[in-house]
Amino acid sequence: MAGIGAGAGGRSGARPGSGPGPASRVTGANLLALRSHNAALLLDLLRRAGRMGISRLELAERTGLTPQAVSKITARLRDDGMVTEAGRQASTGGKPRTVLRLVPEAGHAVGLHLDRDELRVVLVDLTGAVAGERRAALDLGAGAEAVLGAVVAEIGEVVAGSAAGRSGAVPGPDAAARTAVLGVGVAMPGPLDHTHGVLHRVTGFPEWDGFPLRDELARRLGVPVVLDKDTNAAALGLAVGGEVGAFAYLHLGTGLGAGLVLGGAVHRGARTGAGEFGHQVIQLDGPPCSCGNRGCVEALCLAAVARGDVDEAARVLGEGAANLVWLLDIDLILLGGRTVAAEPERFVRGVGAALDAHAQRAGAGSPVPVRVASGEARAVAEGAAQLLLAPLFGRAEA
């Protein structure tokens, strides 16, 4: 597959797999140039302004940049097709100001949620709006060749289908060429090395230990790839979508993990090990966990779910969440994952009761609130796409 998208521009870039940046087999906006601090400031304001747009003078006033600097940067963004004129503002006594707006369809990012038994792919535009989506069954234990083959095929289908849908054409070999794909964000269970794009011993699937997923997928797709844990990606997507303060996203599906946002940034830890929430031991003589320990929150939760005791699963999850709250003094607990989605009210009630009990015993006043995360069904996949988009708009932690 020699690249999955193209667009206007044609500036050269870095080799595939070298991290966020343009791939040599894809023409389009130069990500390395766009990821400058000042360009990110302007792009973020343009995105927030929506279709009504914003003038160059307003951009200068809000950023503190000189009008000359704003003009230079926006000229480059226009050349790359990222920004266009959106008319003129009504005059208030002087020359009417030209208004600029972001072109959402000028670039797209693919978000891939690679779970133990299924994959979900979304294609989002520069505003984060979903332009295409696919979902398919998957066996993570089938081996790298089978898994990557399925991933490449599904990504190709969602890109081609979206391009054909916009043009009204029947999907064909050239459909993907009508969509400028900036890259692919991959989110999957940990542990893994976010910095180098390498998997570690994925719980239950030791054969993936040490596999260079980022570079191998970039080689096959011909675009940049970023790899992160599913919970980190979802937490990033929620933060970009408007969640504020310090919060934890708890994801209960085929496993259990947490994504942490502290100080406005995703907290990964020095070795991307933060958020392995499911493997905290809360029962020393408890049932064995697939990680090798006994009495892990994940093992206890999944065992309760397997026997149909949702209330017990929620209680255990709440005890783990309470530990997290008192350890990090966070403001909010968000719940997600397919198991939570099946019984959202019972999980919110059970986790909330545990947090309330701990708050009362500690004399801490009001308990930390808990609710289901927004956009649950595809929260991880959309967050994975933000691994590519967020840096363009100044989210440095991506």
C-alpha positions as CSV (number, residue, x, y, z in Angstrom):
1,M,0.0,0.0,0.0
2,A,2.0,3.0,-1.3
3,G,0.4,5.7,0.9
4,I,-3.2,6.2,1.9
5,G,-3.9,9.7,1.0
6,A,-2.7,12.9,-0.8
7,G,-3.5,16.6,-0.9
8,A,-2.3,19.9,-2.2
9,G,1.1,21.2,-1.3
10,G,3.9,18.8,-2.2
11,R,6.5,19.8,0.4
12,S,8.9,17.0,1.2
13,G,9.1,15.4,4.7
14,A,10.7,12.8,6.9
15,R,10.9,9.1,6.4
16,P,7.9,7.0,7.5
17,G,8.0,5.8,11.1
18,S,10.2,8.6,12.3
19,G,7.5,10.0,14.5
20,P,4.9,12.7,13.9
21,G,5.9,14.3,10.6
22,P,5.2,14.0,6.9
23,A,5.8,10.7,5.1
24,S,7.9,10.7,1.9
25,R,5.2,8.8,0.0
26,V,2.4,11.3,0.8
27,T,2.1,14.8,-0.5
28,G,0.3,17.4,1.6
29,A,0.7,19.8,4.4
30,N,4.1,19.8,6.0
31,L,3.5,18.7,9.6
32,L,6.9,19.7,10.8
33,A,6.3,23.2,9.7
34,L,2.8,23.4,11.1
35,R,3.9,22.2,14.5
36,S,5.7,25.4,15.3
37,H,4.4,27.2,18.4
38,N,3.1,30.3,16.6
39,A,1.3,28.3,13.8
40,A,-0.3,26.1,16.5
41,L,-1.6,29.2,18.3
42,L,-3.2,30.5,15.1
43,L,-4.6,27.2,14.0
44,D,-6.2,26.7,17.4
45,L,-7.9,30.1,17.2
46,L,-9.0,29.5,13.7
47,R,-10.5,26.1,14.7
48,R,-12.3,27.7,17.6
49,A,-13.7,30.4,15.4
50,G,-15.5,27.9,13.2
51,R,-17.0,28.8,9.9
52,M,-17.5,32.4,10.8
53,G,-13.8,32.9,10.8
54,I,-11.5,35.5,12.4
55,S,-9.5,38.4,11.0
56,R,-5.7,38.6,10.9
57,L,-5.9,41.7,13.3
58,E,-7.9,39.7,15.8
59,L,-5.4,36.8,15.5
60,A,-2.6,39.2,16.3
61,E,-4.4,40.8,19.2
62,R,-5.2,37.4,20.8
63,T,-1.8,35.9,20.4
64,G,0.5,38.9,20.9
65,L,2.1,38.2,17.6
66,T,2.9,41.1,15.3
67,P,0.5,41.6,12.3
68,Q,3.4,40.9,10.0
69,A,4.1,37.6,11.7
70,V,0.4,36.6,11.5
71,S,0.3,37.5,7.8
72,K,3.4,35.4,7.1
73,I,2.2,32.3,8.9
74,T,-1.4,32.5,7.6
75,A,0.0,32.9,4.0
76,R,1.9,29.6,4.5
77,L,-1.2,28.0,5.9
78,R,-3.2,29.2,2.9
79,D,-0.6,27.9,0.5
80,D,-0.9,24.5,2.2
81,G,-4.7,24.6,1.8
82,M,-5.3,24.6,5.6
83,V,-6.8,28.1,5.7
84,T,-9.0,30.1,3.3
85,E,-10.7,33.5,3.2
86,A,-14.3,33.6,4.5
87,G,-15.4,37.0,3.3
88,R,-15.1,40.4,5.0
89,Q,-16.3,41.8,8.3
90,A,-18.7,44.7,8.3
91,S,-16.9,48.0,8.4
92,T,-16.9,49.9,11.7
93,G,-15.4,53.0,10.3
94,G,-12.3,51.7,8.6
95,K,-11.4,49.3,5.8
96,P,-13.4,46.0,6.1
97,R,-11.2,43.2,7.4
98,T,-10.7,40.0,5.5
99,V,-11.8,37.0,7.6
100,L,-9.9,33.7,7.5
101,R,-11.3,30.3,8.5
102,L,-9.9,26.8,8.9
103,V,-10.6,24.3,6.0
104,P,-11.6,21.2,8.0
105,E,-11.3,18.8,5.0
106,A,-7.8,20.0,4.1
107,G,-6.4,17.2,6.3
108,H,-7.5,14.1,8.0
109,A,-6.2,11.8,10.7
110,V,-7.0,8.1,11.2
111,G,-7.7,6.9,14.7
112,L,-7.3,3.1,15.3
113,H,-8.5,1.4,18.4
114,L,-6.8,-2.0,18.4
115,D,-8.4,-4.2,21.1
116,R,-7.9,-7.8,21.9
117,D,-10.8,-9.0,19.9
118,E,-11.8,-6.2,17.6
119,L,-10.6,-3.1,15.8
120,R,-12.4,0.2,15.2
121,V,-11.1,2.8,12.7
122,V,-12.3,6.4,12.4
123,L,-11.3,9.1,9.9
124,V,-11.6,12.6,11.4
125,D,-11.1,16.0,9.8
126,L,-9.1,18.9,11.2
127,T,-11.9,19.8,13.6
128,G,-12.1,16.3,15.0
129,A,-15.4,15.6,13.2
130,V,-15.8,12.0,12.2
131,A,-15.9,11.6,8.4
132,G,-15.8,7.8,8.2
133,E,-15.8,4.8,10.5
134,R,-15.4,1.0,10.4
135,R,-15.4,-1.8,12.9
136,A,-14.4,-5.4,12.6
137,A,-13.7,-8.5,14.7
138,L,-10.0,-9.3,15.4
139,D,-7.9,-11.9,17.1
140,L,-4.9,-10.1,18.6
141,G,-3.3,-13.6,19.1
142,A,-3.4,-14.4,15.4
143,G,0.1,-12.9,14.9
144,A,1.5,-9.7,13.5
145,E,1.1,-10.6,9.9
146,A,-2.6,-11.3,10.2
147,V,-3.3,-8.4,12.5
148,L,-1.4,-5.8,10.4
149,G,-3.0,-7.1,7.2
150,A,-6.5,-6.6,8.7
151,V,-5.5,-3.1,10.0
152,V,-4.2,-1.9,6.6
153,A,-7.2,-3.2,4.8
154,E,-9.7,-1.6,7.2
155,I,-7.9,1.8,7.1
156,G,-7.8,1.7,3.3
157,E,-11.5,1.0,3.2
158,V,-12.5,3.8,5.6
159,V,-10.3,6.4,3.7
160,A,-11.5,5.3,0.3
161,G,-15.2,5.2,1.5
162,S,-15.0,8.7,2.9
163,A,-13.4,10.1,-0.2
164,A,-16.0,8.5,-2.4
165,G,-18.8,9.6,-0.2
166,R,-17.7,13.3,-0.5
167,S,-17.3,13.1,-4.3
168,G,-20.4,10.9,-4.9
169,A,-18.2,8.4,-6.8
170,V,-18.0,4.7,-6.3
171,P,-15.0,3.7,-4.2
172,G,-12.1,2.7,-6.3
173,P,-8.3,2.4,-6.3
174,D,-7.9,6.2,-6.6
175,A,-10.5,7.2,-4.0
176,A,-8.0,7.5,-1.2
177,A,-5.9,9.9,-3.3
178,R,-8.7,12.4,-2.8
179,T,-8.2,12.5,1.0
180,A,-5.2,14.1,2.6
181,V,-4.2,11.8,5.4
182,L,-1.8,13.3,7.9
183,G,-1.1,10.1,9.7
184,V,-2.5,7.3,11.9
185,G,-2.9,7.3,15.6
186,V,-2.9,3.8,17.1
187,A,-4.4,3.0,20.6
188,M,-4.2,-0.4,22.2
189,P,-3.8,-2.2,25.5
190,G,-0.5,-1.7,27.3
191,P,2.1,-1.9,28.5
192,L,4.0,-0.3,25.6
193,D,6.7,2.3,24.8
194,H,4.9,5.4,23.5
195,T,8.2,7.2,22.7
196,H,9.7,4.5,20.5
197,G,6.4,2.9,19.3
198,V,7.3,-0.6,20.6
199,L,4.9,-3.0,22.4
200,H,5.8,-4.6,25.7
201,R,4.2,-7.7,27.1
202,V,0.6,-7.0,26.3
203,T,-1.4,-8.8,29.0
204,G,-2.5,-12.1,27.7
205,F,-0.5,-11.8,24.5
206,P,3.2,-12.3,25.2
207,E,4.1,-12.9,21.6
208,W,3.8,-9.1,20.9
209,D,6.6,-8.3,23.4
210,G,9.2,-6.0,21.7
211,F,7.3,-5.7,18.4
212,P,8.0,-2.3,16.7
213,L,4.3,-1.7,15.8
214,R,4.7,2.0,15.0
215,D,7.5,1.6,12.5
216,E,6.1,-1.5,10.9
217,L,2.7,0.0,10.4
218,A,4.2,3.2,9.0
219,R,6.2,1.2,6.5
220,R,3.1,-0.5,5.2
221,L,0.9,2.6,5.1
222,G,3.4,5.2,4.0
223,V,2.3,7.8,6.5
224,P,3.4,8.8,10.0
225,V,2.1,6.6,12.9
226,V,1.9,7.4,16.6
227,L,1.3,4.6,19.2
228,D,-0.1,5.0,22.7
229,K,-2.2,3.1,25.2
230,D,-5.9,3.0,24.6
231,T,-6.6,4.8,27.9
232,N,-4.1,7.6,27.2
233,A,-5.6,8.2,23.8
234,A,-9.1,8.4,25.2
235,A,-8.0,10.8,28.0
236,L,-6.4,13.0,25.4
237,G,-9.5,13.1,23.3
238,L,-11.6,14.0,26.3
239,A,-9.2,16.8,27.3
240,V,-9.2,18.2,23.8
241,G,-13.0,17.9,23.8
242,G,-13.4,20.2,26.8
243,E,-12.8,18.1,30.0
244,V,-10.8,20.3,32.4
245,G,-9.0,19.8,35.7
246,A,-7.3,16.7,36.9
247,F,-9.3,13.6,35.9
248,A,-9.0,9.8,35.4
249,Y,-10.6,7.9,32.6
250,L,-11.2,4.3,33.7
251,H,-11.7,1.9,30.8
252,L,-13.3,-1.5,31.5
253,G,-13.7,-3.8,28.5
254,T,-11.6,-6.9,27.8
255,G,-9.2,-5.5,30.4
256,L,-9.0,-2.5,32.8
257,G,-6.8,0.5,32.6
258,A,-6.7,4.2,33.3
259,G,-5.8,7.4,31.4
260,L,-4.7,10.3,33.6
261,V,-4.8,14.0,32.8
262,L,-2.9,16.0,35.4
263,G,-2.1,19.7,35.0
264,G,-3.9,19.8,31.7
265,A,-1.6,17.1,30.1
266,V,-1.8,13.4,29.7
267,H,0.4,11.8,32.4
268,R,2.3,8.8,30.9
269,G,5.2,8.5,33.2
270,A,8.9,8.1,32.3
271,R,8.3,4.7,30.7
272,T,4.7,5.1,29.6
273,G,3.8,3.0,32.6
274,A,1.4,5.3,34.3
275,G,-2.2,4.2,34.2
276,E,-1.7,0.5,34.6
277,F,-4.6,0.9,37.0
278,G,-6.1,-2.6,36.5
279,H,-3.0,-4.3,38.1
280,Q,-3.1,-2.7,41.5
281,V,-3.5,-5.5,44.0
282,I,-6.4,-5.0,46.4
283,Q,-6.7,-8.6,47.7
284,L,-3.5,-10.4,48.6
285,D,-4.9,-13.9,48.4
286,G,-7.3,-13.1,45.5
287,P,-7.6,-14.9,42.2
288,P,-4.7,-15.0,39.8
289,C,-4.4,-12.3,37.2
290,S,-3.1,-12.7,33.7
291,C,-0.3,-10.3,34.7
292,G,1.1,-12.9,37.1
293,N,-0.1,-11.2,40.4
294,R,-3.1,-12.2,42.5
295,G,-6.0,-10.1,43.5
296,C,-5.7,-7.4,40.9
297,V,-8.6,-5.0,40.4
298,E,-8.8,-6.2,36.8
299,A,-9.0,-9.9,37.7
300,L,-11.7,-9.2,40.4
301,C,-13.8,-7.0,38.1
302,L,-13.7,-9.4,35.1
303,A,-14.5,-12.3,37.3
304,A,-17.5,-10.5,38.7
305,V,-18.6,-9.6,35.2
306,A,-18.2,-13.1,34.0
307,R,-20.6,-14.5,36.6
308,G,-23.1,-11.7,35.9
309,D,-22.5,-9.8,39.1
310,V,-22.4,-6.3,37.7
311,D,-22.9,-4.6,41.1
312,E,-19.9,-6.4,42.6
313,A,-17.8,-5.4,39.5
314,A,-18.8,-1.8,40.1
315,R,-18.0,-2.1,43.8
316,V,-14.5,-3.4,43.1
317,L,-14.0,-0.8,40.4
318,G,-15.1,1.9,42.9
319,E,-12.5,0.7,45.5
320,G,-9.8,0.9,43.0
321,A,-11.0,4.4,41.9
322,A,-11.0,5.5,45.5
323,N,-7.4,4.5,45.9
324,L,-6.6,6.6,42.8
325,V,-8.5,9.6,44.1
326,W,-6.7,9.7,47.4
327,L,-3.3,9.0,45.8
328,L,-3.5,11.8,43.2
329,D,-6.3,14.1,44.6
330,I,-8.0,14.2,41.2
331,D,-11.3,16.1,40.5
332,L,-13.3,13.7,38.4
333,I,-13.7,10.0,37.5
334,L,-14.9,9.2,33.9
335,L,-16.0,5.7,33.0
336,G,-15.8,4.0,29.7
337,G,-15.4,0.7,27.8
338,R,-17.8,-1.8,26.4
339,T,-18.5,-3.4,29.8
340,V,-19.5,-0.1,31.4
341,A,-21.5,0.8,28.3
342,A,-23.7,-2.3,28.8
343,E,-24.7,-1.1,32.3
344,P,-23.7,2.5,32.7
345,E,-26.1,3.5,35.5
346,R,-25.1,0.6,37.7
347,F,-21.4,1.3,37.2
348,V,-21.8,5.0,38.0
349,R,-23.9,4.2,41.0
350,G,-21.5,1.5,42.3
351,V,-18.3,3.5,41.8
352,G,-20.0,6.6,43.2
353,A,-21.0,4.8,46.3
354,A,-17.5,3.7,47.0
355,L,-16.1,7.2,46.5
356,D,-18.8,8.6,48.8
357,A,-18.0,6.1,51.5
358,H,-14.3,6.9,51.3
359,A,-15.0,10.6,51.4
360,Q,-17.2,10.3,54.5
361,R,-14.6,8.2,56.4
362,A,-11.8,10.7,55.5
363,G,-14.0,13.7,56.4
364,A,-13.2,15.1,52.9
365,G,-16.5,16.7,52.3
366,S,-18.2,16.2,48.9
367,P,-17.0,13.0,47.1
368,V,-15.3,13.2,43.7
369,P,-18.0,13.1,41.0
370,V,-18.2,10.1,38.6
371,R,-19.9,9.8,35.2
372,V,-19.7,8.1,31.9
373,A,-17.3,9.6,29.5
374,S,-18.8,11.4,26.4
375,G,-18.6,9.7,23.0
376,E,-18.1,6.4,24.6
377,A,-18.5,3.9,21.7
378,R,-15.6,5.4,19.8
379,A,-13.9,7.5,22.5
380,V,-10.6,5.5,22.2
381,A,-10.5,5.7,18.4
382,E,-11.3,9.4,18.3
383,G,-8.7,10.0,20.9
384,A,-6.2,8.0,18.8
385,A,-6.8,10.4,16.0
386,Q,-6.0,13.3,18.3
387,L,-2.5,11.8,18.8
388,L,-1.9,13.3,15.3
389,L,-4.1,16.3,15.4
390,A,-3.6,17.7,18.9
391,P,0.0,18.8,18.3
392,L,-1.1,20.8,15.4
393,F,-3.2,22.9,17.7
394,G,-0.8,23.3,20.5
395,R,-1.5,20.2,22.7
396,A,2.2,19.5,23.3
397,E,1.6,16.4,25.4
398,A,0.5,14.4,22.4
